[in-house]
């Protein structure tokens, strides 16, 4: 349990969105695979590489956007 303003809520929303939108989830998987190959031993570079995708996805969630 956590309060609605807790950052964990956003993580759950992100996960739920990916579960509901398999095509978008596949794009995230592809991005992560590419980043893992590119930054094999550099987690400090790998994590920020996902930031834009995550922020764009959270914006879709905030707009209640439904993807095909």
PDB file with SEQRES, HELIX, SHEET and CRYST1 records, atoms N, CA, C and O in Angstrom:
SEQRES   1 A   68  UNK UNK UNK UNK UNK UNK UNK UNK UNK UNK UNK UNK UNK          
SEQRES   2 A   68  UNK UNK UNK UNK UNK UNK UNK UNK UNK UNK UNK UNK UNK          
SEQRES   3 A   68  UNK UNK UNK UNK UNK UNK UNK UNK UNK UNK UNK UNK UNK          
SEQRES   4 A   68  UNK UNK UNK UNK UNK UNK UNK UNK UNK UNK UNK UNK UNK          
SEQRES   5 A   68  UNK UNK UNK UNK UNK UNK UNK UNK UNK UNK UNK UNK UNK          
SEQRES   6 A   68  UNK UNK UNK                                                  
HELIX    1 AA1 UNK A    7  UNK A   20  1                                  14    
HELIX    2 AA2 UNK A   22  UNK A   38  1                                  17    
HELIX    3 AA3 UNK A   43  UNK A   46  1                                   4    
HELIX    4 AA4 UNK A   48  UNK A   50  5                                   3    
HELIX    5 AA5 UNK A   51  UNK A   62  1                                  12    
CRYST1    1.000    1.000    1.000  90.00  90.00  90.00 P 1           1          
ATOM      1  N   UNK A   1       0.849  -1.171   0.000  1.00  0.00           N  
ATOM      2  CA  UNK A   1       0.000   0.000   0.000  1.00  0.00           C  
ATOM      3  C   UNK A   1       0.894   1.233   0.000  1.00  0.00           C  
ATOM      4  O   UNK A   1       1.938   1.276   0.651  1.00  0.00           O  
ATOM      5  N   UNK A   2       0.454   2.216  -0.742  1.00  0.00           N  
ATOM      6  CA  UNK A   2       1.160   3.492  -0.740  1.00  0.00           C  
ATOM      7  C   UNK A   2       0.166   4.602  -1.077  1.00  0.00           C  
ATOM      8  O   UNK A   2      -0.908   4.361  -1.628  1.00  0.00           O  
ATOM      9  N   UNK A   3       0.556   5.811  -0.732  1.00  0.00           N  
ATOM     10  CA  UNK A   3      -0.311   6.954  -1.000  1.00  0.00           C  
ATOM     11  C   UNK A   3      -0.294   7.271  -2.491  1.00  0.00           C  
ATOM     12  O   UNK A   3       0.664   6.922  -3.181  1.00  0.00           O  
ATOM     13  N   UNK A   4      -1.335   7.925  -3.000  1.00  0.00           N  
ATOM     14  CA  UNK A   4      -1.414   8.215  -4.438  1.00  0.00           C  
ATOM     15  C   UNK A   4      -0.254   9.055  -4.979  1.00  0.00           C  
ATOM     16  O   UNK A   4       0.036   9.009  -6.174  1.00  0.00           O  
ATOM     17  N   UNK A   5       0.403   9.811  -4.120  1.00  0.00           N  
ATOM     18  CA  UNK A   5       1.515  10.641  -4.579  1.00  0.00           C  
ATOM     19  C   UNK A   5       2.866   9.922  -4.514  1.00  0.00           C  
ATOM     20  O   UNK A   5       3.896  10.515  -4.833  1.00  0.00           O  
ATOM     21  N   UNK A   6       2.867   8.683  -4.114  1.00  0.00           N  
ATOM     22  CA  UNK A   6       4.099   7.899  -4.029  1.00  0.00           C  
ATOM     23  C   UNK A   6       4.582   7.534  -5.435  1.00  0.00           C  
ATOM     24  O   UNK A   6       3.770   7.199  -6.298  1.00  0.00           O  
ATOM     25  N   UNK A   7       5.881   7.595  -5.670  1.00  0.00           N  
ATOM     26  CA  UNK A   7       6.426   7.299  -6.998  1.00  0.00           C  
ATOM     27  C   UNK A   7       6.134   5.870  -7.449  1.00  0.00           C  
ATOM     28  O   UNK A   7       6.123   5.589  -8.648  1.00  0.00           O  
ATOM     29  N   UNK A   8       5.901   4.977  -6.512  1.00  0.00           N  
ATOM     30  CA  UNK A   8       5.591   3.595  -6.872  1.00  0.00           C  
ATOM     31  C   UNK A   8       4.290   3.492  -7.661  1.00  0.00           C  
ATOM     32  O   UNK A   8       4.132   2.586  -8.479  1.00  0.00           O  
ATOM     33  N   UNK A   9       3.370   4.403  -7.426  1.00  0.00           N  
ATOM     34  CA  UNK A   9       2.098   4.407  -8.150  1.00  0.00           C  
ATOM     35  C   UNK A   9       2.370   4.573  -9.643  1.00  0.00           C  
ATOM     36  O   UNK A   9       1.740   3.908 -10.465  1.00  0.00           O  
ATOM     37  N   UNK A  10       3.298   5.450  -9.997  1.00  0.00           N  
ATOM     38  CA  UNK A  10       3.644   5.669 -11.403  1.00  0.00           C  
ATOM     39  C   UNK A  10       4.232   4.408 -12.015  1.00  0.00           C  
ATOM     40  O   UNK A  10       3.947   4.089 -13.169  1.00  0.00           O  
ATOM     41  N   UNK A  11       5.042   3.694 -11.262  1.00  0.00           N  
ATOM     42  CA  UNK A  11       5.618   2.452 -11.764  1.00  0.00           C  
ATOM     43  C   UNK A  11       4.537   1.416 -12.034  1.00  0.00           C  
ATOM     44  O   UNK A  11       4.601   0.684 -13.022  1.00  0.00           O  
ATOM     45  N   UNK A  12       3.566   1.357 -11.173  1.00  0.00           N  
ATOM     46  CA  UNK A  12       2.458   0.419 -11.354  1.00  0.00           C  
ATOM     47  C   UNK A  12       1.622   0.822 -12.568  1.00  0.00           C  
ATOM     48  O   UNK A  12       1.215  -0.033 -13.355  1.00  0.00           O  
ATOM     49  N   UNK A  13       1.367   2.116 -12.719  1.00  0.00           N  
ATOM     50  CA  UNK A  13       0.619   2.596 -13.883  1.00  0.00           C  
ATOM     51  C   UNK A  13       1.370   2.264 -15.176  1.00  0.00           C  
ATOM     52  O   UNK A  13       0.761   1.847 -16.161  1.00  0.00           O  
ATOM     53  N   UNK A  14       2.682   2.449 -15.169  1.00  0.00           N  
ATOM     54  CA  UNK A  14       3.515   2.140 -16.329  1.00  0.00           C  
ATOM     55  C   UNK A  14       3.405   0.648 -16.663  1.00  0.00           C  
ATOM     56  O   UNK A  14       3.183   0.281 -17.817  1.00  0.00           O  
ATOM     57  N   UNK A  15       3.559  -0.190 -15.668  1.00  0.00           N  
ATOM     58  CA  UNK A  15       3.454  -1.640 -15.867  1.00  0.00           C  
ATOM     59  C   UNK A  15       2.082  -2.029 -16.409  1.00  0.00           C  
ATOM     60  O   UNK A  15       1.983  -2.818 -17.348  1.00  0.00           O  
ATOM     61  N   UNK A  16       1.034  -1.479 -15.824  1.00  0.00           N  
ATOM     62  CA  UNK A  16      -0.316  -1.808 -16.261  1.00  0.00           C  
ATOM     63  C   UNK A  16      -0.564  -1.372 -17.698  1.00  0.00           C  
ATOM     64  O   UNK A  16      -1.227  -2.073 -18.462  1.00  0.00           O  
ATOM     65  N   UNK A  17      -0.024  -0.205 -18.063  1.00  0.00           N  
ATOM     66  CA  UNK A  17      -0.170   0.289 -19.426  1.00  0.00           C  
ATOM     67  C   UNK A  17       0.512  -0.665 -20.404  1.00  0.00           C  
ATOM     68  O   UNK A  17      -0.055  -1.004 -21.443  1.00  0.00           O  
ATOM     69  N   UNK A  18       1.720  -1.092 -20.073  1.00  0.00           N  
ATOM     70  CA  UNK A  18       2.424  -2.027 -20.955  1.00  0.00           C  
ATOM     71  C   UNK A  18       1.670  -3.354 -21.060  1.00  0.00           C  
ATOM     72  O   UNK A  18       1.597  -3.943 -22.138  1.00  0.00           O  
ATOM     73  N   UNK A  19       1.119  -3.814 -19.962  1.00  0.00           N  
ATOM     74  CA  UNK A  19       0.346  -5.058 -20.001  1.00  0.00           C  
ATOM     75  C   UNK A  19      -0.897  -4.920 -20.879  1.00  0.00           C  
ATOM     76  O   UNK A  19      -1.315  -5.886 -21.517  1.00  0.00           O  
ATOM     77  N   UNK A  20      -1.484  -3.735 -20.914  1.00  0.00           N  
ATOM     78  CA  UNK A  20      -2.692  -3.504 -21.697  1.00  0.00           C  
ATOM     79  C   UNK A  20      -2.399  -3.173 -23.160  1.00  0.00           C  
ATOM     80  O   UNK A  20      -3.300  -3.209 -23.998  1.00  0.00           O  
ATOM     81  N   UNK A  21      -1.142  -2.852 -23.468  1.00  0.00           N  
ATOM     82  CA  UNK A  21      -0.758  -2.438 -24.819  1.00  0.00           C  
ATOM     83  C   UNK A  21       0.482  -3.206 -25.270  1.00  0.00           C  
ATOM     84  O   UNK A  21       1.596  -2.689 -25.197  1.00  0.00           O  
ATOM     85  N   UNK A  22       0.289  -4.436 -25.732  1.00  0.00           N  
ATOM     86  CA  UNK A  22       1.422  -5.302 -26.078  1.00  0.00           C  
ATOM     87  C   UNK A  22       2.359  -4.723 -27.145  1.00  0.00           C  
ATOM     88  O   UNK A  22       3.562  -4.979 -27.109  1.00  0.00           O  
ATOM     89  N   UNK A  23       1.828  -3.954 -28.082  1.00  0.00           N  
ATOM     90  CA  UNK A  23       2.687  -3.367 -29.117  1.00  0.00           C  
ATOM     91  C   UNK A  23       3.625  -2.347 -28.489  1.00  0.00           C  
ATOM     92  O   UNK A  23       4.804  -2.289 -28.840  1.00  0.00           O  
ATOM     93  N   UNK A  24       3.121  -1.558 -27.579  1.00  0.00           N  
ATOM     94  CA  UNK A  24       3.949  -0.571 -26.881  1.00  0.00           C  
ATOM     95  C   UNK A  24       4.968  -1.291 -25.991  1.00  0.00           C  
ATOM     96  O   UNK A  24       6.120  -0.870 -25.886  1.00  0.00           O  
ATOM     97  N   UNK A  25       4.535  -2.362 -25.364  1.00  0.00           N  
ATOM     98  CA  UNK A  25       5.437  -3.157 -24.526  1.00  0.00           C  
ATOM     99  C   UNK A  25       6.575  -3.739 -25.364  1.00  0.00           C  
ATOM    100  O   UNK A  25       7.717  -3.798 -24.909  1.00  0.00           O  
ATOM    101  N   UNK A  26       6.265  -4.163 -26.576  1.00  0.00           N  
ATOM    102  CA  UNK A  26       7.299  -4.707 -27.469  1.00  0.00           C  
ATOM    103  C   UNK A  26       8.317  -3.626 -27.819  1.00  0.00           C  
ATOM    104  O   UNK A  26       9.513  -3.905 -27.899  1.00  0.00           O  
ATOM    105  N   UNK A  27       7.854  -2.398 -28.027  1.00  0.00           N  
ATOM    106  CA  UNK A  27       8.781  -1.285 -28.301  1.00  0.00           C  
ATOM    107  C   UNK A  27       9.713  -1.071 -27.107  1.00  0.00           C  
ATOM    108  O   UNK A  27      10.903  -0.813 -27.285  1.00  0.00           O  
ATOM    109  N   UNK A  28       9.176  -1.176 -25.904  1.00  0.00           N  
ATOM    110  CA  UNK A  28       9.988  -1.018 -24.702  1.00  0.00           C  
ATOM    111  C   UNK A  28      10.999  -2.159 -24.596  1.00  0.00           C  
ATOM    112  O   UNK A  28      12.161  -1.946 -24.251  1.00  0.00           O  
ATOM    113  N   UNK A  29      10.545  -3.352 -24.895  1.00  0.00           N  
ATOM    114  CA  UNK A  29      11.448  -4.513 -24.877  1.00  0.00           C  
ATOM    115  C   UNK A  29      12.592  -4.320 -25.872  1.00  0.00           C  
ATOM    116  O   UNK A  29      13.752  -4.578 -25.549  1.00  0.00           O  
ATOM    117  N   UNK A  30      12.263  -3.867 -27.073  1.00  0.00           N  
ATOM    118  CA  UNK A  30      13.283  -3.644 -28.099  1.00  0.00           C  
ATOM    119  C   UNK A  30      14.281  -2.586 -27.646  1.00  0.00           C  
ATOM    120  O   UNK A  30      15.491  -2.755 -27.800  1.00  0.00           O  
ATOM    121  N   UNK A  31      13.767  -1.493 -27.088  1.00  0.00           N  
ATOM    122  CA  UNK A  31      14.644  -0.438 -26.594  1.00  0.00           C  
ATOM    123  C   UNK A  31      15.586  -0.985 -25.527  1.00  0.00           C  
ATOM    124  O   UNK A  31      16.791  -0.737 -25.574  1.00  0.00           O  
ATOM    125  N   UNK A  32      15.046  -1.721 -24.575  1.00  0.00           N  
ATOM    126  CA  UNK A  32      15.872  -2.267 -23.498  1.00  0.00           C  
ATOM    127  C   UNK A  32      16.927  -3.233 -24.025  1.00  0.00           C  
ATOM    128  O   UNK A  32      18.059  -3.246 -23.540  1.00  0.00           O  
ATOM    129  N   UNK A  33      16.558  -4.036 -25.011  1.00  0.00           N  
ATOM    130  CA  UNK A  33      17.510  -4.980 -25.605  1.00  0.00           C  
ATOM    131  C   UNK A  33      18.643  -4.232 -26.294  1.00  0.00           C  
ATOM    132  O   UNK A  33      19.814  -4.585 -26.153  1.00  0.00           O  
ATOM    133  N   UNK A  34      18.278  -3.187 -27.045  1.00  0.00           N  
ATOM    134  CA  UNK A  34      19.293  -2.383 -27.737  1.00  0.00           C  
ATOM    135  C   UNK A  34      20.215  -1.688 -26.742  1.00  0.00           C  
ATOM    136  O   UNK A  34      21.433  -1.673 -26.921  1.00  0.00           O  
ATOM    137  N   UNK A  35      19.636  -1.117 -25.700  1.00  0.00           N  
ATOM    138  CA  UNK A  35      20.442  -0.442 -24.689  1.00  0.00           C  
ATOM    139  C   UNK A  35      21.347  -1.418 -23.956  1.00  0.00           C  
ATOM    140  O   UNK A  35      22.501  -1.101 -23.667  1.00  0.00           O  
ATOM    141  N   UNK A  36      20.831  -2.600 -23.656  1.00  0.00           N  
ATOM    142  CA  UNK A  36      21.640  -3.604 -22.961  1.00  0.00           C  
ATOM    143  C   UNK A  36      22.838  -4.022 -23.805  1.00  0.00           C  
ATOM    144  O   UNK A  36      23.926  -4.245 -23.274  1.00  0.00           O  
ATOM    145  N   UNK A  37      22.642  -4.127 -25.110  1.00  0.00           N  
ATOM    146  CA  UNK A  37      23.753  -4.490 -25.994  1.00  0.00           C  
ATOM    147  C   UNK A  37      24.759  -3.341 -26.095  1.00  0.00           C  
ATOM    148  O   UNK A  37      25.971  -3.560 -26.096  1.00  0.00           O  
ATOM    149  N   UNK A  38      24.245  -2.135 -26.178  1.00  0.00           N  
ATOM    150  CA  UNK A  38      25.104  -0.959 -26.341  1.00  0.00           C  
ATOM    151  C   UNK A  38      25.875  -0.627 -25.060  1.00  0.00           C  
ATOM    152  O   UNK A  38      27.051  -0.264 -25.107  1.00  0.00           O  
ATOM    153  N   UNK A  39      25.200  -0.756 -23.926  1.00  0.00           N  
ATOM    154  CA  UNK A  39      25.798  -0.397 -22.641  1.00  0.00           C  
ATOM    155  C   UNK A  39      25.947  -1.629 -21.749  1.00  0.00           C  
ATOM    156  O   UNK A  39      25.551  -1.624 -20.583  1.00  0.00           O  
ATOM    157  N   UNK A  40      26.519  -2.667 -22.314  1.00  0.00           N  
ATOM    158  CA  UNK A  40      26.615  -3.969 -21.650  1.00  0.00           C  
ATOM    159  C   UNK A  40      27.130  -3.879 -20.211  1.00  0.00           C  
ATOM    160  O   UNK A  40      26.590  -4.528 -19.315  1.00  0.00           O  
ATOM    161  N   UNK A  41      28.150  -3.095 -19.998  1.00  0.00           N  
ATOM    162  CA  UNK A  41      28.752  -3.008 -18.664  1.00  0.00           C  
ATOM    163  C   UNK A  41      28.647  -1.605 -18.072  1.00  0.00           C  
ATOM    164  O   UNK A  41      29.475  -1.209 -17.253  1.00  0.00           O  
ATOM    165  N   UNK A  42      27.627  -0.857 -18.488  1.00  0.00           N  
ATOM    166  CA  UNK A  42      27.487   0.517 -18.027  1.00  0.00           C  
ATOM    167  C   UNK A  42      26.034   0.812 -17.672  1.00  0.00           C  
ATOM    168  O   UNK A  42      25.311   1.449 -18.438  1.00  0.00           O  
ATOM    169  N   UNK A  43      25.620   0.342 -16.503  1.00  0.00           N  
ATOM    170  CA  UNK A  43      24.240   0.557 -16.062  1.00  0.00           C  
ATOM    171  C   UNK A  43      23.934   2.047 -15.952  1.00  0.00           C  
ATOM    172  O   UNK A  43      22.791   2.461 -16.147  1.00  0.00           O  
ATOM    173  N   UNK A  44      24.945   2.853 -15.641  1.00  0.00           N  
ATOM    174  CA  UNK A  44      24.764   4.287 -15.524  1.00  0.00           C  
ATOM    175  C   UNK A  44      24.338   4.934 -16.828  1.00  0.00           C  
ATOM    176  O   UNK A  44      23.716   5.996 -16.812  1.00  0.00           O  
ATOM    177  N   UNK A  45      24.658   4.318 -17.954  1.00  0.00           N  
ATOM    178  CA  UNK A  45      24.223   4.821 -19.260  1.00  0.00           C  
ATOM    179  C   UNK A  45      22.945   4.114 -19.720  1.00  0.00           C  
ATOM    180  O   UNK A  45      22.125   4.701 -20.426  1.00  0.00           O  
ATOM    181  N   UNK A  46      22.786   2.871 -19.322  1.00  0.00           N  
ATOM    182  CA  UNK A  46      21.616   2.078 -19.717  1.00  0.00           C  
ATOM    183  C   UNK A  46      20.319   2.692 -19.178  1.00  0.00           C  
ATOM    184  O   UNK A  46      19.360   2.880 -19.927  1.00  0.00           O  
ATOM    185  N   UNK A  47      20.296   2.995 -17.908  1.00  0.00           N  
ATOM    186  CA  UNK A  47      19.069   3.479 -17.258  1.00  0.00           C  
ATOM    187  C   UNK A  47      18.574   4.789 -17.874  1.00  0.00           C  
ATOM    188  O   UNK A  47      17.393   4.884 -18.206  1.00  0.00           O  
ATOM    189  N   UNK A  48      19.431   5.806 -18.040  1.00  0.00           N  
ATOM    190  CA  UNK A  48      18.937   7.050 -18.647  1.00  0.00           C  
ATOM    191  C   UNK A  48      18.455   6.863 -20.088  1.00  0.00           C  
ATOM    192  O   UNK A  48      17.656   7.658 -20.583  1.00  0.00           O  
ATOM    193  N   UNK A  49      18.934   5.826 -20.753  1.00  0.00           N  
ATOM    194  CA  UNK A  49      18.498   5.575 -22.122  1.00  0.00           C  
ATOM    195  C   UNK A  49      17.015   5.249 -22.228  1.00  0.00           C  
ATOM    196  O   UNK A  49      16.425   5.365 -23.302  1.00  0.00           O  
ATOM    197  N   UNK A  50      16.419   4.847 -21.126  1.00  0.00           N  
ATOM    198  CA  UNK A  50      14.997   4.512 -21.102  1.00  0.00           C  
ATOM    199  C   UNK A  50      14.115   5.699 -20.732  1.00  0.00           C  
ATOM    200  O   UNK A  50      12.894   5.632 -20.874  1.00  0.00           O  
ATOM    201  N   UNK A  51      14.725   6.782 -20.259  1.00  0.00           N  
ATOM    202  CA  UNK A  51      13.984   7.898 -19.678  1.00  0.00           C  
ATOM    203  C   UNK A  51      12.957   8.496 -20.624  1.00  0.00           C  
ATOM    204  O   UNK A  51      11.805   8.680 -20.230  1.00  0.00           O  
ATOM    205  N   UNK A  52      13.333   8.804 -21.850  1.00  0.00           N  
ATOM    206  CA  UNK A  52      12.384   9.428 -22.778  1.00  0.00           C  
ATOM    207  C   UNK A  52      11.186   8.529 -23.031  1.00  0.00           C  
ATOM    208  O   UNK A  52      10.046   8.995 -23.025  1.00  0.00           O  
ATOM    209  N   UNK A  53      11.434   7.246 -23.253  1.00  0.00           N  
ATOM    210  CA  UNK A  53      10.347   6.304 -23.504  1.00  0.00           C  
ATOM    211  C   UNK A  53       9.398   6.270 -22.307  1.00  0.00           C  
ATOM    212  O   UNK A  53       8.179   6.329 -22.468  1.00  0.00           O  
ATOM    213  N   UNK A  54       9.958   6.177 -21.129  1.00  0.00           N  
ATOM    214  CA  UNK A  54       9.138   6.104 -19.919  1.00  0.00           C  
ATOM    215  C   UNK A  54       8.325   7.383 -19.744  1.00  0.00           C  
ATOM    216  O   UNK A  54       7.127   7.325 -19.464  1.00  0.00           O  
ATOM    217  N   UNK A  55       8.968   8.536 -19.908  1.00  0.00           N  
ATOM    218  CA  UNK A  55       8.248   9.800 -19.757  1.00  0.00           C  
ATOM    219  C   UNK A  55       7.144   9.958 -20.799  1.00  0.00           C  
ATOM    220  O   UNK A  55       6.058  10.441 -20.479  1.00  0.00           O  
ATOM    221  N   UNK A  56       7.409   9.556 -22.033  1.00  0.00           N  
ATOM    222  CA  UNK A  56       6.380   9.623 -23.078  1.00  0.00           C  
ATOM    223  C   UNK A  56       5.214   8.701 -22.744  1.00  0.00           C  
ATOM    224  O   UNK A  56       4.055   9.050 -22.967  1.00  0.00           O  
ATOM    225  N   UNK A  57       5.520   7.538 -22.214  1.00  0.00           N  
ATOM    226  CA  UNK A  57       4.472   6.597 -21.828  1.00  0.00           C  
ATOM    227  C   UNK A  57       3.643   7.156 -20.678  1.00  0.00           C  
ATOM    228  O   UNK A  57       2.418   7.035 -20.682  1.00  0.00           O  
ATOM    229  N   UNK A  58       4.293   7.762 -19.703  1.00  0.00           N  
ATOM    230  CA  UNK A  58       3.560   8.359 -18.587  1.00  0.00           C  
ATOM    231  C   UNK A  58       2.673   9.500 -19.063  1.00  0.00           C  
ATOM    232  O   UNK A  58       1.591   9.710 -18.515  1.00  0.00           O  
ATOM    233  N   UNK A  59       3.116  10.239 -20.076  1.00  0.00           N  
ATOM    234  CA  UNK A  59       2.277  11.289 -20.649  1.00  0.00           C  
ATOM    235  C   UNK A  59       1.042  10.689 -21.321  1.00  0.00           C  
ATOM    236  O   UNK A  59      -0.052  11.243 -21.214  1.00  0.00           O  
ATOM    237  N   UNK A  60       1.210   9.566 -22.011  1.00  0.00           N  
ATOM    238  CA  UNK A  60       0.071   8.876 -22.614  1.00  0.00           C  
ATOM    239  C   UNK A  60      -0.925   8.454 -21.525  1.00  0.00           C  
ATOM    240  O   UNK A  60      -2.138   8.590 -21.685  1.00  0.00           O  
ATOM    241  N   UNK A  61      -0.386   7.945 -20.431  1.00  0.00           N  
ATOM    242  CA  UNK A  61      -1.240   7.522 -19.323  1.00  0.00           C  
ATOM    243  C   UNK A  61      -2.009   8.728 -18.781  1.00  0.00           C  
ATOM    244  O   UNK A  61      -3.214   8.651 -18.543  1.00  0.00           O  
ATOM    245  N   UNK A  62      -1.305   9.830 -18.592  1.00  0.00           N  
ATOM    246  CA  UNK A  62      -1.937  11.033 -18.040  1.00  0.00           C  
ATOM    247  C   UNK A  62      -3.034  11.576 -18.955  1.00  0.00           C  
ATOM    248  O   UNK A  62      -4.007  12.167 -18.487  1.00  0.00           O  
ATOM    249  N   UNK A  63      -2.871  11.374 -20.247  1.00  0.00           N  
ATOM    250  CA  UNK A  63      -3.874  11.837 -21.208  1.00  0.00           C  
ATOM    251  C   UNK A  63      -4.959  10.793 -21.424  1.00  0.00           C  
ATOM    252  O   UNK A  63      -5.874  11.001 -22.220  1.00  0.00           O  
ATOM    253  N   UNK A  64      -4.860   9.667 -20.717  1.00  0.00           N  
ATOM    254  CA  UNK A  64      -5.790   8.556 -20.882  1.00  0.00           C  
ATOM    255  C   UNK A  64      -5.869   8.104 -22.339  1.00  0.00           C  
ATOM    256  O   UNK A  64      -6.942   7.791 -22.855  1.00  0.00           O  
ATOM    257  N   UNK A  65      -4.718   8.079 -22.976  1.00  0.00           N  
ATOM    258  CA  UNK A  65      -4.642   7.706 -24.386  1.00  0.00           C  
ATOM    259  C   UNK A  65      -4.748   6.198 -24.525  1.00  0.00           C  
ATOM    260  O   UNK A  65      -4.106   5.447 -23.791  1.00  0.00           O  
ATOM    261  N   UNK A  66      -5.552   5.772 -25.458  1.00  0.00           N  
ATOM    262  CA  UNK A  66      -5.675   4.358 -25.766  1.00  0.00           C  
ATOM    263  C   UNK A  66      -4.952   4.099 -27.081  1.00  0.00           C  
ATOM    264  O   UNK A  66      -5.259   4.702 -28.109  1.00  0.00           O  
ATOM    265  N   UNK A  67      -4.006   3.208 -27.026  1.00  0.00           N  
ATOM    266  CA  UNK A  67      -3.269   2.830 -28.226  1.00  0.00           C  
ATOM    267  C   UNK A  67      -3.944   1.632 -28.868  1.00  0.00           C  
ATOM    268  O   UNK A  67      -4.647   0.875 -28.199  1.00  0.00           O  
ATOM    269  N   UNK A  68      -3.732   1.460 -30.170  1.00  0.00           N  
ATOM    270  CA  UNK A  68      -4.305   0.271 -30.838  1.00  0.00           C  
ATOM    271  C   UNK A  68      -3.681  -1.006 -30.329  1.00  0.00           C  
ATOM    272  O   UNK A  68      -4.043  -2.092 -30.781  1.00  0.00           O  
TER     273      UNK A  68                                                      
END                                                                             
